[in-house]
Amino acid sequence: MDNNWKTATKADRAALYHVTRAVADTTNLSVEAIMEEAFGHKLMVGTDYISNFRSGAIGRTKAKLIHAWIAEHHLETAHAIDPRLFPKSHTNAWADCLKNSAIKGKLSIARFDRSMGLVQRRRNQPKPDEILKLGEEFCFHMDSDVKGHAVAFQLYEKIVHPLPLGLSDDSIAAVSRGEQFLPLDDKGFPEKLTEANDLGLHQFIVAVAEDQAKLPTSTVAPKTDSGCFVHSIQVQFTA
């Protein structure tokens, strides 16, 4: 289903009832309470909302409100019950990947020493993993378990953005096994990165695969058994 509730069938709306019932069963809310939360007001006394909802006769506008509320507050449960009505967006898929599969401790921030133009890896990193100022120059230091290809992304405010690692803004870079800096310029030296505008928490992701075809994209997260190694680090940018 494309979740266009203007054309939702009775079967679609009845299926939404079953999801709502499942959410109610896993929380301390009743179906009526969920409807009230979604509508933003108390249900009218004497109206048989539940029977209408159960049979799929509930209005499409009301169904849209209920769907939106469940998607915001109970997406995991709803997706498990009916993935057609509640598909996961690519951002949710990336969030699951980072939570369950990301490798910690092998991707770090390296700063540029302004007096010598050299990269220095910072140790004993604070929580979050690293803190940088807006405009501060940095690159990545990664210890890879495999030789292959890498792509990078920047997750900020729940949006996954591509972060080119290759030459001439190519998204893909070759990587070797072991420790290395990323990205590199055309002479093989670490290339400077900066964050100029957006304060707050950013998550940087570097995905490595021996087979380039298995690399993820910003809209397609890698699956657990894809043969892709996902490294991540959280960086707080301050003024």
C-alpha positions in Angstrom: 0.0 0.0 0.0 1.2 3.5 -0.8 -0.4 4.8 2.4 -2.6 7.3 0.5 -5.5 7.3 2.9 -7.7 9.3 0.5 -8.1 6.1 -1.5 -7.8 3.5 1.3 -10.2 0.6 1.0 -12.3 -0.9 3.8 -9.8 -3.7 3.9 -7.0 -1.3 4.5 -8.9 0.5 7.3 -9.8 -2.9 8.9 -6.2 -3.9 8.7 -5.3 -0.7 10.5 -7.7 -1.7 13.3 -5.9 -5.0 13.8 -2.6 -3.1 14.1 -4.1 -0.6 16.6 -5.5 -3.5 18.6 -2.0 -5.1 18.7 -0.4 -1.8 19.8 -3.1 -1.5 22.6 -2.3 -5.0 23.7 1.4 -4.2 24.2 0.8 -0.9 26.0 -1.4 0.4 28.8 -3.6 2.2 26.2 -7.0 1.0 24.9 -8.0 1.3 21.3 -10.2 4.2 22.3 -7.3 5.9 24.0 -5.1 5.5 20.9 -7.9 7.1 18.8 -8.2 10.0 21.2 -4.4 10.6 21.1 -4.5 10.5 17.3 -7.6 12.8 17.0 -6.5 15.2 19.7 -9.8 15.1 21.5 -12.1 12.8 23.4 -14.4 10.5 21.5 -18.1 11.5 21.3 -20.3 9.6 23.7 -22.8 7.3 21.9 -20.8 6.8 18.7 -19.7 3.3 18.1 -16.2 4.1 16.9 -14.8 0.6 17.6 -17.4 -1.3 15.5 -16.9 1.1 12.6 -13.1 0.9 13.0 -13.1 -2.9 13.2 -15.2 -3.3 10.1 -13.2 -0.8 8.1 -16.0 1.7 8.0 -14.1 4.4 9.9 -13.6 7.6 7.9 -10.4 7.9 5.8 -9.4 11.1 7.5 -9.6 9.5 10.9 -7.7 6.4 9.6 -4.9 8.7 8.4 -4.6 10.3 11.8 -4.5 7.0 13.6 -1.9 5.7 11.2 0.3 8.8 11.6 0.2 8.5 15.4 1.1 4.8 15.5 3.9 5.4 12.9 5.4 8.1 15.2 5.0 6.3 18.5 4.9 2.5 17.9 6.5 1.9 14.5 8.4 -1.3 15.6 5.2 -3.0 16.8 3.2 -1.9 13.8 5.8 -2.9 11.3 6.0 -6.4 12.9 2.2 -6.8 12.6 1.7 -5.3 9.2 4.8 -4.2 7.2 2.6 -3.3 4.2 0.8 -0.7 6.2 3.8 0.4 8.2 7.0 0.0 6.0 10.2 1.1 7.5 11.8 4.1 5.8 15.5 3.9 4.7 16.3 6.0 7.8 14.8 3.5 10.1 16.7 0.7 8.3 19.9 2.6 8.8 19.1 3.2 12.5 18.5 -0.5 12.9 21.8 -1.3 11.2 23.8 1.1 13.3 22.1 -0.1 16.5 22.6 -3.8 15.8 25.6 -4.2 13.5 27.9 -1.2 13.6 31.5 -1.7 14.6 32.7 0.6 17.3 36.3 1.7 18.1 37.9 1.2 14.7 36.8 4.5 13.2 38.1 7.7 14.8 38.6 11.4 14.1 42.1 12.6 13.2 42.9 16.3 13.6 45.3 18.3 11.4 48.2 19.9 13.3 48.1 23.5 12.1 51.8 24.1 12.6 53.0 21.1 10.6 50.1 20.1 8.4 50.2 16.6 9.8 47.3 14.4 11.0 47.3 13.5 14.6 44.9 10.9 15.9 43.2 11.9 19.2 43.1 9.3 22.0 40.9 9.1 25.1 38.0 10.5 23.2 35.2 12.1 25.2 31.6 11.2 25.1 30.1 11.5 22.5 33.0 9.8 20.7 34.5 13.1 19.6 33.8 16.9 19.9 34.8 19.3 17.2 34.2 22.9 16.6 32.5 24.2 13.4 35.1 24.8 10.8 37.7 22.6 12.5 39.7 20.5 10.0 39.6 16.7 10.4 39.7 13.4 8.6 39.0 9.8 9.5 41.3 7.1 10.8 40.0 3.6 10.2 41.4 0.2 11.1 39.8 -2.1 8.5 39.5 -5.9 8.8 39.3 -6.3 5.0 40.7 -4.9 1.8 38.1 -3.6 -0.6 36.0 -0.6 -1.2 34.4 2.0 1.1 31.6 4.5 1.1 30.8 7.1 3.7 27.7 8.8 5.0 26.7 11.5 7.5 23.6 11.0 9.6 22.2 14.3 10.9 18.7 14.9 12.3 17.6 11.5 11.1 18.6 12.1 7.4 21.4 10.1 5.8 23.6 12.1 3.5 26.3 10.7 1.2 29.9 11.8 2.0 32.2 11.3 -0.9 35.5 9.5 -0.1 37.0 9.1 -3.6 38.8 11.4 -5.9 36.8 14.2 -7.7 33.8 13.7 -5.4 33.5 10.0 -6.3 31.5 8.3 -3.6 33.7 5.1 -3.5 37.3 4.8 -2.3 39.7 1.8 -2.3 40.7 0.7 1.2 43.4 -1.6 2.4 43.5 -4.0 5.3 44.7 -2.3 8.5 45.1 1.3 9.6 44.6 4.2 7.2 43.3 7.7 6.8 40.3 8.7 4.8 39.7 10.4 2.5 42.9 10.8 0.5 43.8 13.3 -2.1 45.3 12.6 -5.5 48.8 12.4 -4.0 47.8 10.0 -1.3 47.7 12.5 1.6 44.8 12.8 4.0 42.2 15.3 2.7 40.7 17.9 5.0 37.1 17.7 6.0 35.1 20.4 7.9 31.6 21.0 9.1 30.8 24.6 8.5 27.1 25.0 9.4 25.3 22.4 11.5 25.7 22.4 15.2 24.9 19.3 17.3 25.3 15.6 17.1 26.4 14.0 13.8 27.1 10.3 13.1 29.7 9.4 10.5 29.5 6.0 8.9 32.1 4.2 6.8 30.9 1.0 5.1 33.5 -1.4 3.7 33.0 -4.4 1.5 35.4 -6.7 -0.5 32.7 -6.7 -3.3 31.9 -3.2 -4.4 28.4 -4.3 -5.4 27.6 -5.0 -1.8 28.2 -1.4 -0.7 25.1 0.4 0.7 23.6 3.7 -0.4 22.1 6.5 1.6 18.6 5.0 0.9 19.5 1.3 1.1 21.2 0.2 4.4 23.2 -3.0 4.4 21.6 -6.2 5.7 23.3 -8.1 8.5 24.5 -10.9 6.3 25.6 -8.7 3.3 29.3 -9.1 3.9 29.6 -5.3 4.6 31.5 -4.0 7.6 29.9 -0.8 9.0 32.0 1.5 11.1 30.5 4.5 12.9 31.5 7.3 15.2 29.4 10.1 16.8 30.7 13.6 16.7 29.4 16.7 18.5 29.9 20.0 16.7 30.1 23.1 18.8 30.4 26.8 18.1 
